[in-house]
Amino acid sequence: MANLYLIHNKSSAEALALAQEDKEALVVLLQDGVFLDVSGFNKTQVYAIKWDVDIRGLNQRTPNTVKLISYHDLVDLIVANKVVNLA
């Protein structure tokens, strides 16, 4: 069971910093969180909601290391992991 960080807005840089220090972290970018730069995340699995990326026109700017998932996939991640919400 990993720690699942749900990052939903651009002012969540502090949460990203915490997740980067957490060896058991999984990060999900959703809503405006998809605007955040996660290029330095090389040891942490980062996901982004595909619909949120598409609607904001960020398809070409999303790093290849970010796995695009659906909201249905997000539900599966929430059920399988411990959610860390820093809203």
Backbone as CSV, one residue per row, in Angstrom:
resi,resn,N_x,N_y,N_z,CA_x,CA_y,CA_z,C_x,C_y,C_z
1,MET,0.846,-1.173,0.000,0.000,0.000,0.000,0.895,1.241,0.000
2,ALA,0.712,2.064,-0.990,1.500,3.289,-1.127,0.720,4.477,-0.568
3,ASN,1.409,5.599,-0.448,0.777,6.855,-0.066,0.404,7.592,-1.347
4,LEU,-0.869,7.821,-1.535,-1.385,8.431,-2.753,-1.629,9.917,-2.517
5,TYR,-0.869,10.752,-3.206,-0.993,12.201,-3.091,-1.866,12.713,-4.232
6,LEU,-2.976,13.349,-3.880,-3.887,13.916,-4.867,-3.601,15.412,-4.971
7,ILE,-3.064,15.824,-6.100,-2.644,17.212,-6.307,-3.621,17.844,-7.292
8,HIS,-4.432,18.782,-6.799,-5.521,19.285,-7.636,-5.437,20.750,-8.017
9,ASN,-4.418,21.478,-7.581,-4.311,22.867,-8.014,-2.863,23.310,-8.112
10,LYS,-2.659,24.448,-8.740,-1.303,24.937,-9.010,-0.585,25.388,-7.748
11,SER,-1.295,25.626,-6.673,-0.654,26.073,-5.433,-0.268,24.899,-4.534
12,SER,-0.226,23.716,-5.080,0.104,22.510,-4.307,1.572,22.112,-4.424
13,ALA,2.435,23.079,-4.681,3.863,22.775,-4.812,4.425,22.174,-3.532
14,GLU,3.906,22.590,-2.375,4.376,22.044,-1.093,4.046,20.561,-0.983
15,ALA,2.875,20.190,-1.451,2.481,18.782,-1.425,3.375,17.960,-2.348
16,LEU,3.725,18.539,-3.490,4.640,17.843,-4.400,6.002,17.632,-3.754
17,ALA,6.477,18.641,-3.042,7.767,18.519,-2.353,7.710,17.413,-1.302
18,LEU,6.621,17.334,-0.571,6.449,16.260,0.413,6.435,14.896,-0.260
19,ALA,5.709,14.797,-1.357,5.610,13.524,-2.076,6.966,13.088,-2.598
20,GLN,7.771,14.035,-3.013,9.085,13.694,-3.556,10.000,13.107,-2.484
21,GLU,9.762,13.473,-1.227,10.548,12.939,-0.105,10.023,11.600,0.393
22,ASP,8.816,11.246,0.013,8.152,10.021,0.470,8.514,8.864,-0.463
23,LYS,9.206,7.877,0.059,9.640,6.737,-0.756,8.483,5.856,-1.207
24,GLU,7.332,5.981,-0.558,6.169,5.170,-0.903,5.094,5.988,-1.612
25,ALA,5.481,7.085,-2.230,4.505,8.004,-2.812,4.089,7.615,-4.226
26,LEU,2.820,7.816,-4.482,2.252,7.848,-5.822,1.583,9.211,-5.910
27,VAL,1.768,9.910,-7.021,1.200,11.250,-7.181,0.195,11.222,-8.315
28,VAL,-0.976,11.806,-8.065,-1.973,11.966,-9.116,-2.246,13.457,-9.288
29,LEU,-2.015,13.944,-10.507,-2.331,15.325,-10.848,-3.721,15.354,-11.461
30,LEU,-4.591,16.176,-10.912,-5.931,16.303,-11.445,-6.359,17.760,-11.404
31,GLN,-7.392,18.064,-12.143,-7.897,19.429,-12.281,-6.727,20.344,-12.663
32,ASP,-6.555,21.495,-11.993,-5.470,22.416,-12.349,-4.099,21.932,-11.887
33,GLY,-4.046,20.851,-11.135,-2.766,20.277,-10.734,-1.944,19.786,-11.915
34,VAL,-2.605,19.554,-13.054,-1.883,19.082,-14.242,-0.934,20.147,-14.796
35,PHE,-1.077,21.395,-14.348,-0.173,22.465,-14.782,1.191,22.401,-14.089
36,LEU,1.297,21.681,-12.989,2.543,21.659,-12.206,3.661,20.902,-12.923
37,ASP,4.884,21.372,-12.701,6.063,20.766,-13.309,6.527,19.588,-12.452
38,VAL,6.499,18.403,-13.025,6.946,17.201,-12.309,8.141,16.567,-13.014
39,SER,8.844,17.363,-13.784,9.977,16.825,-14.549,11.086,16.296,-13.647
40,GLY,11.183,16.766,-12.406,12.220,16.298,-11.494,11.854,15.033,-10.740
41,PHE,10.690,14.502,-10.971,10.240,13.296,-10.270,10.732,12.074,-11.025
42,ASN,11.848,11.526,-10.615,12.371,10.360,-11.317,12.198,9.067,-10.519
43,LYS,11.954,9.165,-9.222,11.776,7.956,-8.415,10.329,7.763,-7.985
44,THR,9.494,8.742,-8.235,8.095,8.692,-7.815,7.206,8.486,-9.028
45,GLN,6.265,7.554,-8.936,5.314,7.346,-10.029,4.316,8.494,-10.031
46,VAL,4.206,9.162,-11.169,3.281,10.284,-11.312,2.231,9.925,-12.359
47,TYR,0.979,10.149,-11.985,-0.152,9.949,-12.881,-0.815,11.305,-13.110
48,ALA,-1.503,11.442,-14.219,-2.327,12.623,-14.477,-3.627,12.163,-15.107
49,ILE,-4.694,12.840,-14.758,-5.995,12.510,-15.334,-6.011,12.982,-16.784
50,LYS,-6.184,12.050,-17.697,-6.127,12.346,-19.129,-7.141,13.407,-19.532
51,TRP,-8.345,13.327,-19.016,-9.377,14.299,-19.366,-8.943,15.712,-18.976
52,ASP,-8.341,15.872,-17.787,-7.888,17.184,-17.331,-6.731,17.701,-18.189
53,VAL,-5.847,16.816,-18.599,-4.738,17.195,-19.481,-5.294,17.624,-20.838
54,ASP,-6.204,16.844,-21.378,-6.783,17.146,-22.697,-7.534,18.471,-22.706
55,ILE,-8.385,18.678,-21.710,-9.244,19.865,-21.688,-8.422,21.150,-21.540
56,ARG,-7.228,21.046,-20.973,-6.357,22.212,-20.793,-5.321,22.338,-21.905
57,GLY,-5.383,21.451,-22.888,-4.487,21.523,-24.036,-3.030,21.249,-23.708
58,LEU,-2.796,20.381,-22.737,-1.429,20.106,-22.281,-0.863,18.793,-22.806
59,ASN,-1.497,18.209,-23.796,-1.074,16.902,-24.310,0.399,16.890,-24.709
60,GLN,0.852,17.903,-25.400,2.231,17.949,-25.896,3.227,18.349,-24.809
61,ARG,2.748,18.915,-23.699,3.632,19.397,-22.637,3.759,18.430,-21.471
62,THR,3.002,17.353,-21.490,3.051,16.385,-20.394,4.235,15.449,-20.610
63,PRO,5.147,15.353,-19.619,6.318,14.479,-19.779,5.923,13.017,-20.014
64,ASN,6.774,12.312,-20.734,6.527,10.892,-21.019,6.528,10.043,-19.756
65,THR,7.137,10.547,-18.694,7.197,9.794,-17.439,5.874,9.831,-16.678
66,VAL,4.963,10.714,-17.078,3.654,10.820,-16.431,2.683,9.877,-17.137
67,LYS,2.095,9.001,-16.365,1.131,8.039,-16.932,-0.261,8.669,-16.903
68,LEU,-0.894,8.753,-18.066,-2.246,9.301,-18.156,-3.267,8.228,-17.797
69,ILE,-4.180,8.597,-16.905,-5.194,7.653,-16.438,-6.574,8.321,-16.489
70,SER,-7.610,7.513,-16.342,-8.981,8.015,-16.314,-9.411,8.234,-14.855
71,TYR,-10.563,8.885,-14.688,-11.101,9.017,-13.329,-11.468,7.644,-12.758
72,HIS,-11.860,6.725,-13.618,-12.140,5.355,-13.168,-10.870,4.726,-12.581
73,ASP,-9.731,4.932,-13.257,-8.453,4.421,-12.746,-8.101,5.071,-11.408
74,LEU,-8.438,6.360,-11.270,-8.177,7.071,-10.012,-8.930,6.416,-8.859
75,VAL,-10.165,6.031,-9.096,-10.944,5.356,-8.049,-10.238,4.078,-7.614
76,ASP,-9.725,3.324,-8.567,-8.991,2.100,-8.235,-7.761,2.402,-7.380
77,LEU,-7.044,3.471,-7.718,-5.868,3.855,-6.929,-6.256,4.279,-5.512
78,ILE,-7.364,4.997,-5.389,-7.824,5.448,-4.078,-8.185,4.252,-3.202
79,VAL,-8.845,3.264,-3.765,-9.253,2.084,-3.008,-8.027,1.269,-2.581
80,ALA,-7.010,1.208,-3.412,-5.863,0.335,-3.170,-4.761,0.970,-2.317
81,ASN,-4.834,2.294,-2.067,-3.733,2.970,-1.394,-4.235,3.893,-0.282
82,LYS,-3.294,4.382,0.507,-3.597,5.355,1.559,-3.579,6.745,0.933
83,VAL,-4.676,7.473,1.047,-4.782,8.802,0.435,-4.211,9.860,1.375
84,VAL,-3.311,10.677,0.826,-2.755,11.821,1.536,-3.286,13.055,0.819
85,ASN,-4.201,13.756,1.481,-4.805,14.937,0.878,-4.389,16.158,1.686
86,LEU,-3.706,17.081,1.053,-3.182,18.242,1.747,-3.913,19.518,1.334
87,ALA,-5.187,19.413,1.032,-5.973,20.559,0.573,-6.153,21.590,1.651
